[in-house]
Amino acid sequence: MRYFLRRAGFFLATLWAAVTLNFLIPRLQPGDPAEAIVSRLSGQSQAIDPAQVEAIRRMLGTPDGNLLTQYGDYLAAVVRGDFGISYTYFPYSVTHMIAAGLPWTVVLVGVTQILSFVIGTLLGAWAAYRRNSRVDSVITLGSSFIGTLPFFWLALVLIYVFAITLNWFPSGGGYGGGSNPGWNWLFFSDAFQHSVLPALSLLIVGPIGWIIGMRNNMVQTLGEDYARLARAKGLSRRRIALTYGARIAVLPNVTGFAIALGGILGGTVLVEAIFNYPGLGRMMLEAVANRDYPLMQALFLFITVGVLIANLVADLLYGVLDPRVRREEAG
């Protein structure tokens, strides 16, 4: 019980620090979002009218007053779930825009993360089971080679081959102009076609970390004293690999997988930017470019809270799966 209470306390303290930093960082950055909007509307070569800037500030509800007052208002708004109006997507609220982009990111990144974890863990376990064999060499060297390739280069190659040359899939976007978002087969099939290339670009490099981590952990586990004792007792090699090797070696991967799932809310900025995918990653890029403080703060807060919750769940699961952790904490 002491282990779980300490983890919950660390979670609350880290959450408060993250919320505070999330409030301070955008406000300490140089620049004025109202001036950026006026400059974009009137053109870079035109002089900025102070009256227009003030009108934009009032229209957007830009926070004023000292930082302490803004901090108190911000905490109250976070508790209410009110993140204000987006400067970039005015007059839509931040909550509306996040709700619109969240399903796209969760489906794309969530599915690819789960598949990457399963594929990478299985391949890593197989490579460790067949270590020093041709299978081990192919899996290890192949994944290491793919990991050296630039991610954006792979995405551009996929677009060139499958979208431009073969014309099998669309080159970008979330859905075509011929379908309307809704619960209908035309939209789902169109959205699936648009998501194939972004998902494939994530799946090419996604399993690599899980492969290397699982193989190294399992090889180390199979070299422990209890694994040698099991071999001395006459247990089969397969049973030792599954019971002692894979079961224990997968624990660090479970922790990493939980944290990776928590990061789903942040999307993948590079993938969504290259494929013009309507998820939270592209939304974050636009918010940073336009100094959209309310949207930036909400997105960063969502990402931080998601990672913290996932980390807490991973710690709790680790304590359940491996009783040694609880005993060490108590000692």
Secondary structure, DSSP 4 states (H G I P E B T S, - for coil): -HHHHHHHHHHHHHHHHHHHHHHHHHHHSSS-HHHHHHHHHH-TTSPPPHHHHHHHHHHHT---S-HHHHHHHHHHHHHHT---B-STTTTSBHHHHHHHHHHHHHHHHHHHHHHHHHHHHHHHHHHHHTTTSHHHHHHHHHHHHHHTS-HHHHHHHHIIIIIIIS--S-SSSSS-TT--SSSSHHHHHHHHHHHHHHHHHHHHHHHHHHHHHHHHHHHHHHTSHHHHHHHHTT--HHHHIIIIIIHHHHHHHHHHHHHHHHGGGG--HHHHHHTT--SHHHHHHHHHHTT-HHHHHHHHHHHHHHHHHHHHHHHHHHHHH-HHHHHHHH-
